[in-house]
Amino acid sequence: MRKIDLTDISRFDFNLLVTFLAIWQERSVTKAATRLSLSQSAVSTALTRLRRAAGDPLFLRTRGGMEPTPRAIAMAAQLTDGAAMIRDAFRTHAGFAPATCTRRFTLGMSDDFELAIGPLLSARLMSEAPGAAIVYRQANRYTAGQMLESGEIDVAIVTSGTSRSWMQREAIGEGGYACLFDPAACGIDTAPTLRDYLSLPHVLVSFSGREGIVDTALKAIGHTRRIQTALTHFSALPPFLAGSRVIATIPAHAANTLARISRLRATPVPVELGRYPIALAFTPATGTDAALSWLRGAIADALATGLAQAAHQTAQTAQMAHVTQATQATRTGP
């Protein structure tokens, strides 16, 4: 057994790591305090101690919330994985052994989650439960409740608008938004400005075909956008965007996944859209199923990794855009 030097970590308060992850996920000291059932002053004090230990501000207060520094983004990826490992070490799954599991799990989710965390989750099962199988079913806030109730799916990933009195929910994270476009076709080197954003035709992904959060946010500041095309699947976006002077605004985890496998670029949105809660939904009857309890933990871990990757990529793109804009301003002068 490899021995670990405990000298340094024995003096560290590991509750600070819980505070760090809460602020990372909530982007707000107030929301983190509520989530941890602590006072705001207690979380602020913990953040001060974290900053001292890291030698870095970690989170900077902005109009959109507490934005992580590059150091915090790097730490989050490691701490998220570490927290998941600790949780799994203490979580009990009585009577369930992943290595010998041969069950067929059916998961309901929209294809933005299927794109971003499906491969991570399938890799986890291949490693820990090679005899198990996963079936992904398309589900959204309009259909998830009925699919759970009928037994078509074992668990669903849901955001807002999915609420039934019998449904059990487990919060597993928060999502944000990003722009996705072909930089060559749109003539945008880094991130679009609000002027760029409004001048481009938009491709909308909507289960209902109706306007959404982007249109509400734009109306609040006196603007509108022109929606050229409306789709029902995020995975259909690449051929609509590639080579075309159009732009889409979608969940950041999906945008960054599609950007990694194409010539498209994912960038921050030039209008404040806020963040949204992500939860697992399941029936009371399956809440005590040991195998599904393990699966829900695996889904939560995959989502945490996917969200951390998306945040890291978006932050890098935003930093590149800031540097480019500063360089251009220096060249043009006053």
C-alpha positions as CSV (number, residue, x, y, z in Angstrom):
1,M,0.0,0.0,0.0
2,R,1.4,3.4,-1.0
3,K,1.9,5.7,2.0
4,I,0.6,9.3,1.7
5,D,2.3,12.2,3.5
6,L,-0.5,13.5,5.8
7,T,1.6,16.3,7.3
8,D,0.2,19.1,5.2
9,I,-3.4,17.9,4.7
10,S,-3.9,17.1,8.4
11,R,-3.9,20.8,9.1
12,F,-6.4,21.6,6.3
13,D,-10.1,22.0,7.0
14,F,-11.8,19.9,4.3
15,N,-15.1,21.7,4.9
16,L,-13.5,24.5,2.9
17,L,-13.6,22.3,-0.2
18,V,-17.3,21.8,0.2
19,T,-17.7,25.6,0.4
20,F,-15.5,25.9,-2.7
21,L,-17.6,23.5,-4.7
22,A,-20.9,25.1,-3.6
23,I,-19.7,28.6,-4.7
24,W,-18.4,27.0,-8.0
25,Q,-21.7,25.5,-8.7
26,E,-23.9,28.3,-7.5
27,R,-21.8,31.3,-8.6
28,S,-23.1,33.1,-5.6
29,V,-22.1,33.3,-1.9
30,T,-25.7,33.8,-0.9
31,K,-26.9,30.7,-2.9
32,A,-24.0,28.7,-1.6
33,A,-24.9,29.6,2.0
34,T,-28.5,28.5,1.4
35,R,-27.4,25.2,-0.2
36,L,-25.1,24.5,2.7
37,S,-27.5,25.7,5.4
38,L,-25.0,28.2,6.6
39,S,-25.0,32.0,7.1
40,Q,-23.7,34.2,4.4
41,S,-21.0,35.5,6.7
42,A,-19.8,32.0,7.4
43,V,-19.5,31.2,3.7
44,S,-17.7,34.6,3.2
45,T,-15.3,33.8,6.0
46,A,-14.6,30.3,4.4
47,L,-14.0,31.9,1.1
48,T,-11.4,34.3,2.7
49,R,-9.7,31.2,4.1
50,L,-9.8,29.5,0.8
51,R,-8.2,32.5,-0.9
52,R,-5.5,32.6,1.6
53,A,-4.8,28.9,1.3
54,A,-4.7,29.0,-2.6
55,G,-2.9,32.3,-2.8
56,D,-5.5,33.4,-5.4
57,P,-8.8,35.4,-5.4
58,L,-10.5,32.2,-6.8
59,F,-13.9,34.0,-7.4
60,L,-14.4,37.6,-8.6
61,R,-17.6,39.5,-8.1
62,T,-19.2,40.5,-11.4
63,R,-22.7,41.6,-12.5
64,G,-23.4,38.0,-13.5
65,G,-22.3,36.5,-10.2
66,M,-19.1,35.2,-8.7
67,E,-16.9,34.4,-11.7
68,P,-14.0,31.9,-11.2
69,T,-10.4,32.8,-11.9
70,P,-8.2,30.5,-14.1
71,R,-6.8,29.0,-10.9
72,A,-10.3,28.2,-9.6
73,I,-11.3,26.6,-12.9
74,A,-8.2,24.3,-12.7
75,M,-8.9,23.5,-9.1
76,A,-12.6,22.7,-9.8
77,A,-11.8,20.0,-12.2
78,Q,-9.6,18.2,-9.7
79,L,-11.9,18.8,-6.6
80,T,-15.0,17.7,-8.4
81,D,-13.4,14.4,-9.3
82,G,-12.0,14.1,-5.7
83,A,-15.4,14.8,-4.1
84,A,-17.0,12.2,-6.3
85,M,-14.4,9.6,-5.3
86,I,-14.9,10.4,-1.6
87,R,-18.7,10.3,-1.9
88,D,-18.5,6.9,-3.7
89,A,-16.1,5.5,-1.0
90,F,-18.7,6.2,1.7
91,R,-21.8,5.5,-0.3
92,T,-23.4,2.1,0.5
93,H,-25.0,0.1,-2.2
94,A,-26.3,-2.9,-0.2
95,G,-26.6,-6.0,-2.3
96,F,-25.2,-4.3,-5.5
97,A,-21.9,-5.2,-7.1
98,P,-21.3,-3.2,-10.3
99,A,-18.7,-5.7,-11.6
100,T,-21.4,-8.4,-11.7
101,C,-24.3,-6.3,-12.8
102,T,-26.1,-7.3,-16.0
103,R,-29.0,-4.9,-15.9
104,R,-30.2,-2.8,-18.8
105,F,-30.7,0.8,-17.6
106,T,-32.9,3.2,-19.5
107,L,-32.2,6.9,-19.1
108,G,-34.3,9.8,-20.3
109,M,-32.6,13.0,-21.3
110,S,-32.6,15.6,-24.0
111,D,-29.8,15.2,-26.5
112,D,-27.6,18.1,-25.2
113,F,-27.0,15.8,-22.1
114,E,-26.7,12.8,-24.3
115,L,-23.9,14.5,-26.3
116,A,-22.0,15.9,-23.3
117,I,-22.2,13.2,-20.6
118,G,-23.4,10.1,-22.5
119,P,-19.8,9.1,-23.5
120,L,-18.5,9.8,-20.0
121,L,-21.3,7.7,-18.4
122,S,-20.9,4.8,-20.9
123,A,-17.1,4.8,-20.3
124,R,-17.8,4.6,-16.5
125,L,-20.1,1.6,-17.0
126,M,-17.6,-0.2,-19.3
127,S,-15.0,0.2,-16.6
128,E,-17.0,-0.6,-13.5
129,A,-20.0,-2.5,-14.7
130,P,-19.0,-4.1,-18.0
131,G,-22.0,-6.5,-18.1
132,A,-24.5,-3.6,-17.8
133,A,-26.1,-1.8,-20.7
134,I,-27.5,1.7,-21.1
135,V,-30.4,2.7,-23.4
136,Y,-30.7,6.5,-23.9
137,R,-34.2,7.7,-24.6
138,Q,-35.2,11.2,-25.7
139,A,-37.0,13.0,-22.9
140,N,-37.7,16.6,-22.1
141,R,-39.6,18.6,-19.5
142,Y,-42.9,17.8,-21.4
143,T,-42.4,14.1,-21.5
144,A,-40.1,13.0,-18.6
145,G,-42.8,12.7,-16.0
146,Q,-45.1,10.5,-18.1
147,M,-42.1,8.3,-19.1
148,L,-41.1,7.8,-15.5
149,E,-44.6,7.1,-14.4
150,S,-45.2,4.5,-17.2
151,G,-41.8,2.8,-16.4
152,E,-40.4,3.6,-19.9
153,I,-37.3,5.0,-18.2
154,D,-35.5,4.4,-14.9
155,V,-34.3,8.0,-14.3
156,A,-34.4,11.3,-16.1
157,I,-32.2,14.3,-16.3
158,V,-34.5,17.4,-16.0
159,T,-34.1,21.1,-15.8
160,S,-37.0,23.5,-15.1
161,G,-40.7,22.9,-15.7
162,T,-40.8,19.2,-14.8
163,S,-42.7,18.8,-11.6
164,R,-45.2,16.2,-10.5
165,S,-46.3,15.7,-6.9
166,W,-45.0,12.1,-6.8
167,M,-41.7,12.8,-8.5
168,Q,-38.4,12.6,-6.5
169,R,-35.7,15.0,-7.5
170,E,-32.0,15.2,-6.7
171,A,-30.1,18.4,-7.6
172,I,-26.9,17.6,-9.3
173,G,-25.6,20.9,-10.8
174,E,-26.3,24.1,-12.7
175,G,-26.0,24.8,-16.4
176,G,-25.2,27.9,-18.4
177,Y,-25.4,29.0,-22.0
178,A,-22.9,29.5,-24.9
179,C,-23.0,30.7,-28.5
180,L,-22.1,28.2,-31.2
181,F,-21.2,29.3,-34.7
182,D,-18.8,28.9,-37.7
183,P,-16.1,31.6,-37.1
184,A,-15.0,31.6,-40.7
185,A,-18.5,31.9,-42.1
186,C,-19.5,34.5,-39.6
187,G,-16.3,36.5,-39.8
188,I,-15.8,36.5,-36.0
189,D,-12.3,35.7,-34.7
190,T,-13.1,35.4,-31.0
191,A,-16.4,35.9,-29.2
192,P,-19.3,37.9,-30.7
193,T,-20.2,41.3,-29.5
194,L,-23.8,42.2,-28.8
195,R,-23.8,44.0,-32.2
196,D,-22.5,40.8,-33.9
197,Y,-25.0,38.7,-32.1
198,L,-28.0,40.8,-33.1
199,S,-26.9,41.1,-36.8
200,L,-26.7,37.4,-37.3
201,P,-29.7,35.2,-38.1
202,H,-30.3,32.6,-35.3
203,V,-30.9,28.9,-35.3
204,L,-33.2,28.0,-32.4
205,V,-33.4,24.6,-30.7
206,S,-36.8,24.2,-29.0
207,F,-39.1,21.3,-28.3
208,S,-42.1,23.6,-28.8
209,G,-40.7,25.9,-31.5
210,R,-41.5,28.9,-29.4
211,E,-39.2,31.7,-28.3
212,G,-37.2,31.2,-25.1
213,I,-34.9,32.7,-22.5
214,V,-32.7,34.5,-25.1
215,D,-35.7,36.4,-26.4
216,T,-36.8,37.4,-22.9
217,A,-33.4,38.6,-22.0
218,L,-33.0,40.6,-25.2
219,K,-36.5,42.2,-24.8
220,A,-35.5,43.3,-21.3
221,I,-32.7,45.4,-22.8
222,G,-34.7,46.7,-25.8
223,H,-33.6,44.3,-28.5
224,T,-34.9,41.4,-30.5
225,R,-33.2,38.7,-32.7
226,R,-34.3,37.1,-36.0
227,I,-34.8,33.4,-35.8
228,Q,-34.2,31.9,-39.2
229,T,-34.6,28.2,-38.3
230,A,-36.0,26.2,-35.4
231,L,-34.8,22.6,-34.7
232,T,-35.8,20.0,-32.1
233,H,-32.4,18.4,-31.6
234,F,-29.1,19.9,-30.6
235,S,-27.2,17.2,-32.5
236,A,-28.7,18.5,-35.7
237,L,-26.9,21.9,-35.3
238,P,-23.5,21.3,-37.0
239,P,-24.7,20.9,-40.6
240,F,-27.0,24.0,-40.1
241,L,-24.2,26.1,-38.7
242,A,-21.1,24.9,-40.7
243,G,-20.4,27.2,-43.6
244,S,-23.4,29.5,-42.8
245,R,-23.6,33.0,-41.4
246,V,-25.9,32.0,-38.5
247,I,-25.5,31.5,-34.8
248,A,-27.1,29.4,-32.1
249,T,-27.4,29.8,-28.3
250,I,-27.5,26.5,-26.5
251,P,-26.5,24.9,-23.1
252,A,-22.7,25.4,-22.7
253,H,-22.0,21.7,-22.1
254,A,-23.5,20.8,-25.5
255,A,-21.9,23.8,-27.3
256,N,-18.5,22.9,-26.1
257,T,-19.0,19.2,-27.0
258,L,-20.1,20.1,-30.5
259,A,-17.2,22.6,-30.9
260,R,-14.7,19.9,-29.9
261,I,-15.8,17.6,-32.7
262,S,-16.3,20.2,-35.5
263,R,-15.0,23.4,-36.9
264,L,-17.6,25.3,-34.9
265,R,-16.7,27.6,-32.0
266,A,-18.3,27.9,-28.6
267,T,-18.1,31.3,-26.8
268,P,-19.8,33.2,-24.0
269,V,-23.1,34.8,-24.8
270,P,-23.0,38.7,-25.0
271,V,-26.2,39.0,-23.0
272,E,-26.8,37.9,-19.4
273,L,-28.9,34.7,-19.4
274,G,-28.3,33.4,-15.9
275,R,-28.0,29.8,-15.0
276,Y,-30.5,27.0,-14.5
277,P,-30.8,24.0,-12.1
278,I,-30.2,20.4,-13.3
279,A,-31.7,17.5,-11.4
280,L,-32.2,13.8,-11.6
281,A,-35.9,12.7,-11.4
282,F,-37.1,9.3,-10.5
283,T,-40.1,7.6,-8.9
284,P,-40.4,6.8,-5.1
285,A,-40.4,3.1,-6.0
286,T,-37.0,3.2,-7.6
287,G,-35.5,5.6,-5.0
288,T,-34.3,2.7,-2.8
289,D,-33.1,0.5,-5.7
290,A,-29.4,0.0,-4.9
291,A,-28.4,-0.4,-8.6
292,L,-30.2,2.8,-9.6
293,S,-28.8,4.6,-6.6
294,W,-25.3,3.7,-7.9
295,L,-26.3,4.8,-11.4
296,R,-27.6,8.2,-10.2
297,G,-24.2,8.7,-8.5
298,A,-22.5,7.9,-11.8
299,I,-24.7,10.3,-13.7
300,A,-24.0,13.0,-11.2
301,D,-20.2,12.4,-11.5
302,A,-20.4,12.5,-15.3
303,L,-22.4,15.7,-15.3
304,A,-19.9,17.4,-12.9
305,T,-17.1,16.5,-15.2
306,G,-19.0,17.7,-18.3
307,L,-19.9,21.0,-16.7
308,A,-16.3,21.5,-15.5
309,Q,-15.0,20.9,-19.0
310,A,-17.5,23.3,-20.4
311,A,-16.7,26.0,-17.9
312,H,-13.0,25.6,-18.5
313,Q,-13.4,25.9,-22.3
314,T,-15.8,28.9,-22.1
315,A,-13.4,30.7,-19.7
316,Q,-10.5,30.1,-22.0
317,T,-12.4,31.5,-25.0
318,A,-13.6,34.5,-23.0
319,Q,-10.0,35.2,-21.9
320,M,-8.8,35.0,-25.5
321,A,-11.5,37.4,-26.6
322,H,-10.6,39.9,-23.9
323,V,-6.9,39.8,-24.9
324,T,-7.8,40.2,-28.6
325,Q,-10.1,43.2,-27.8
326,A,-7.4,44.8,-25.6
327,T,-4.8,44.3,-28.3
328,Q,-7.1,45.9,-31.0
329,A,-7.8,48.8,-28.7
330,T,-4.1,49.4,-28.1
331,R,-3.4,49.3,-31.9
332,T,-6.1,51.8,-32.7
333,G,-5.3,54.1,-29.8
334,P,-7.5,56.9,-28.4
